[in-house]
Amino acid sequence: MQAFGKSQGGTRREDMRFLTGQGRYLADIAPANALHGVFLRAPVAHARITAIDVEDARALPGIRAILTGADLIAMGVTASVYAITLPDTRGGKGAAPHRPILAHDVMRHVGEPVALVVAETREQALDALDAITLDYDELPVSLALSPGGAEIHHEAPGNLALDWRLGDADAVADAFARAAHITTLDVRQNRVTAASIEPRAAMAEWDNGRLHMAFNGQGVWRLKTELAKALSLDPDAVHVTTPDVGGGFGMKVMVYPEHYALAAAARAIDAPILWVAERGESIASDNGARDLTSTAELALDADHKIIGYRVRSTTNLGAYNSQFGQNIQTVLFSKVLTGVYDIPVADLHVQAVYTNTTPVDAYRGAGRPEAVTLLERTLDMAARELGVSPFDLRARNMIAPGSFPYKTPMGETIDVGDFARLLQRAAELGDAAGFAARRAASAEKGLLRGMGLAYYVEAILGDTSENAALEFTDDGGVRLFVGTQSNGQGHETVYARYLAELTGIDEDRIEIVQGDSDRIAQGGGTGGSRSVTVQSTATYQMTRQMVAGFAEFLTRHTGAPFDFESGIFAASGTNQRFTLIEAAELARQAGEEALLRHDARITLDDRCYPNGAHLCEVEIDPETGALRLDRYLAVDDFGNLMHPMLAEGQVHGGIAQGFGQAVMENLALDADGQILSGSFMDYALPRATDLPMIGFESVPVPSKNNPLGMKGCGEAGTVGALAALSNAALDALWERGVRHVDMPLTPVRVWGWLQEAGA
């Protein structure tokens, strides 16, 4: 058996049903008799609730239930929405204020759920929302991205939820004392929303003493655990499923208040309830992302070698801890803090604050784009200050191929890499040498052209363990049970094709089963670029065990020793040949039922570290500030590719999302915490016409931390794009005197920087 995929291409098996309207999304699977749920949401960012009168609403036609926070408490559903906390430098752990399922005393952000209305039709439920009287006394609103301001939780004086530190502060201070040059850069990273094409949705039903919750998430097991706890149910009494999902990007990983409320309501009235968010509701209630300010300081010696790196960040958690909120700009940020560079010492100090905004959590890249953006922008600024090429400064400081495994000052061990080779390849493919001529041609048209470079690295995240199981069906097919969850990435294709390659089973005989807590005992879900690497490794291990089991059975059954090659069991010196399907049928006839199902659980030796160089060029019209992306190239090391087309598609999608944040996306609020970009009329997303054809080349350096030599690719495009685009914009504006830019690079902001520089 081979130890890795053959990089076979081909179309995605999912595409036909998706493109012909046969996908089964959450709204498609609800039973015909499902009731409809809608949520009353906080209209202001901070207020004490003085009264909720729902009696008039309850009397309206079709209303089956209205639940408030007080009703949930009376039902014994008092759980706090699930979230983790981290160690705090002040002792103990970060703040952990109670986050109610439905606000019942204080509303702390616009969009926070306050009541759930359940009706026979959605229209009736919406009418009932209008009939609810919500009285409140407004409280001071705190939006400050710094400790202080009006208190949101008494558990966090000054709204400081977490003070977190990693690294060697003394060693870094010593390095700065010895430095020949120090570059300092302040970077603001704007708040965005995931804007998945399918909004969040869920359907809860109570069936003979069991709760079934269907939701469009990224893994079923955490929700199963939390619902069982919150409703005081035995875990076996909770069944969680996920149908097709129209995009997740990290935002759909989490357990949200709506899940608990729907489950409690379904149990109370013993009827299925469907909730599908509207777009404005999603923008107000989905976890936000990014939203931090950082100061980076880079110390270099006289030879332009980096000798120390120091970062101070303040990050917005929103009004409450979300599931991984405290983790994102701390632990996850730290994993790639020093990038691909041989930086001996580093110091990261993060303060996380509460504000009267929607909670902030993971979004494509989850801390790694933020860290890489900060470092790569600082490196570009250092190159300008030193008067050297940004390519040369990076190459001079990259971890050398002979230094692996390399332990970073943040404690990560990078197994392999050939960073300088990828950087050089990007310069060649991107024709860096011809940039001056292209800049001159743009200038002749009155346009400013800039080149942006970024070299990223990311660490795949999430559980390093995963399960795979396979069962042979009566009709001559197989089911492969996986612990990850597709959100549109093409998992069905890559998993089926890989299993077919390993076993010789026809791909069209393979059914992929995912997203069902009854059928799959455990799994790590999808997120952190983990899915194909860990799931394929589990499939590989399971297949090896299965083949060994069948070889032993065939030997017993026939008396001849069998080997397995190219999908066929063969006994040397005989004409006996069996496919796996034929061997399974023999086992079935022989009563060897144990051979008809195989399970494996694996744990990777360690994480892997995808990396690569992004090179882009932009043109800016100085008269309007409009930015146009003209060229984009990604040269990536994803290790051995399982499916090149899918990998390239992930890169394209990630870059498009990075472009959106860098150039146009911004979840804006006014001083009262009201959302100013609460619809797609105001919240700008990239269109196909905004992007050129994106170049992609794979330069694999196989990982040593899994037997397939793979590295994740799902988030890589976004991790590299933010810095590359920001660096390109500043490069274009530099000759006009602009010395600093921040995302989003909208026309009005770019025009404003040009006017300030000109003045």
Secondary structure, DSSP 8 states (H G I E B T S, - for coil): --SS--------TTHHHHHTT----HHHHS-TT-EEEEEEE-SSSSEEEEEEE-HHHHTSTTEEEEEEHHHHHHTT----------B-TTSSB-------SS-SSEE-STT-EEEEEEESSHHHHHHHHHH-EEEEEE------SSS-SS-S-TTSGGGEEEEEEEE-HHHHHHHHHH-SEEEEEEEEEEEEE---SS--EEEEEEETTEEEEEE--S-SHHHHHHHHHHTT--GGGEEEE----S--TTTTSS--HHHHHHHHHHHHHTS-EEEE--HHHHHHHS-EEEEEEEEEEEEE-TTS-EEEEEEEEEEEEESS--TTHHHIIIIIHHTTTTTTB----EEEEEEEEE-SS--B---TTTTHHHHHHHHHHHHHHHHHHHT--HHHHHHHHB--GGG-SEE-TTS-EE----HHHHHHHHHHHTTGGGHHHHHHHHHHTT-EEEEEEEEEE----S-SEEEEEEEE-TTS-EEEEESS--SSS-HHHHHHHHHHHHH---GGGEEEE-SBTTT-S----S-TT-HHHHHHHHHHHHHHHHHHHHHHHHHHHHSS-EEEETTEEEETTS--EE-HHHHHHHHHHTT-GGGGEEEEEEE-SS----EEEEEEEEEE-TTT--EEEEEEEEEEE-BS-S-HHHHHHHHHHHHHHHHIIIII----B-TTS-BSS-STTTS----GGG----EEEE-----SSSTT-B---TTHHHHHHHHHHHHHHHHHHHTTT-----S---HHHHHHHHHHHH-
